[in-house]
Amino acid sequence: MSAALAGDAVSYHSFLALLCGHLRAYFRRRLARWPDEVEDLVQETLIAVHNQRATYDARQPLTAWVYAIARYKLVDLLRRRAGREALHEPFDDEAALFATSADQSQDAKRDVARLLGRLPERQRLPIVRTKLEGRSVEETAAMTGMSVSAVKVNIHRGMKALARLIRDDEDR
């Protein structure tokens, strides 16, 4: 998408082709009652993605932005197809409709790992052990050979460093 926004037509074509498959799967799971609507909804979503592409913030996960557009298109279809009565019927796949995608979760994990990899080990390890693995400061101190106060200081410094790295990435 980034290359496409920079004017690379081949990348944009590839992006849209790849996106078609993801959107078809997304809509098929949610439109079992109306399978004929899947292709129309894929096309409507692709048009919306194209028309709104200037609003995409490259610092944010692409999947979150695309699936937000897809959800709006799905809700619009449900309103059109079923009328007001359907808005009061329970939606069988409600949890899946509003759940975050696995891709989004993987994107976030990858981004956090990349940022943590830029920290010195003395800051990275205490953050991983306490914030990601849920260990106590005392357990982390024992595992790393640091004192409890050193673990706390390094967590604090590491979190400040992560915030700085994120700001620096946003400024690029």
N, C-alpha and C positions, 0 to 999 in steps of 0.2 A: 504494500500500500504506500509506503514511504517513497519508493522509486516511482510509483505511478503518480503520486502527487507532484513529484519533481518533473513530470512530463514524459516518463518512459511508457510509451503506449504498449509495448510488448509485455512489460511487467503488469500493467493494468489489465490487459486481456487475460494473462495467466491468473492474476488475483481473482478476477470475476469468474473464470472457469472453475477454479478451486472452490470458491465461495458457493457456487451453484450446488455442488454436491453436499456441502455442509447444510445449506438451507433446505434442500430436499429432505434430508434425513431428519432435520429438526421439525419440519412441518408434517412429515408423514407420521411421526410419533404422536403428534398432537391433533391430527385431523383424520383419525380413523373413520369418523362418521361421514366425512366429506372428502374422499380421496381425489375427486375431480378438481378440488380447489388448490391442491398442492402446487401445481405448476404456475397457476395464476399468482399465487402468493409469493412464490420464488421470484417471479418477474417483477411484481410490485416492490418487493424488498430490494432487488437489484437496482431498480430505478431510483428508489429512495436513497440507497447507498450512494449511487452516482450523483444524485442531486445534492446530497448533504455532505459529500466528501470533503468539502472545505471546512466543515465543522469538526472533523476528526483531529484529535490531539495525539500526535505521535508518541507522547510521553505516557499515554494510557494504553492498556491492553486493547488491541484491535477487536478481539472477540467480544468484549463487553460492549463496545460501541455497536458492532454489527447485530448482536443478539438483542440489544435494546430496540433497535429499529425493527427487527423481526417480530419481537413481542408486540410492538405497537401495531404492526400490520396484521398480526394474528387477532388481536383484540378487535381491530376495525372489522375484520372479516366476520368474526363471531357476532358482532353487533348487527352487521348488515344481513347475514344469513339467517340468524335465528330471531332477530327482533328483540324487543325489550324482555319478552318472557324468558329467553335463554340467560339473561343476566342474573336471573334469580335461581336458575338450576345449578346444582353443584357441578363444577368442572372436574371431570375425572382425573385429569393430570395437573391439577392446580399446583402441587408442590414442584413438579418438574418444570412447569412454566416459569415460575419465579425463582427457581434455584439457580445458583451460579453454575456456569458450565465447568466441566472438568478441565477444558483448555484454559479457562481463566485461572483456575487454581494452579495449573502447571506453569502458566506464565508468571504468576506471582512468585511461586517457589523458585523459578529460574532467576527472576530479577533479584530476589533476596539473596540467593546464593552468590550471584555475581557481585552484588554490593558487599556482602560479607567477605568475599574473597579478596577485596581490596583493603581490608583492615589488617593490621598486624595481629599475629596469633594471640598475643596477650590480651587483646580486646575482643577478637573474634570468638575464641573459645568460651569465655564467660557468657557472652551473649547467646551463643548456640545452646550451651548447657542449661541456662536459666530461662531464657525467653522462648526458645523453640522446643527444647526437650522437657521443660517444666521442672527441672531439678532445683533444689534449694541452693542458696548461696553457700551454705555449709558443705553440701555435697560437691558442689562445683569446686570449692576451695580444696577439698580432699582429692578430687580427681586431677586437678591441674597443678597441685603443689603450691598454690598461692595462699596467702592469708585471706581471711574473710573480708577484711577491709580492702585488700588489693583487688579482690573479685568485684566488690562494689564500685571501687574507683574505676576499674577497667570497663565495667558495664556502662557506667556513666559516660566515660570518655568515648567509648565505642559508639554509643547511641548518638552522641553529639557529632562524631565523625560521620556516621551514616547519614544524619540529617544534612550535613555539609555536602556529602557526595551526591545526595538526591538533589539538593539545590543546584549544585554545579551541573549535573546532568540535565536539569530542567532549563538551565540558561544556555545550553548548547543548541 
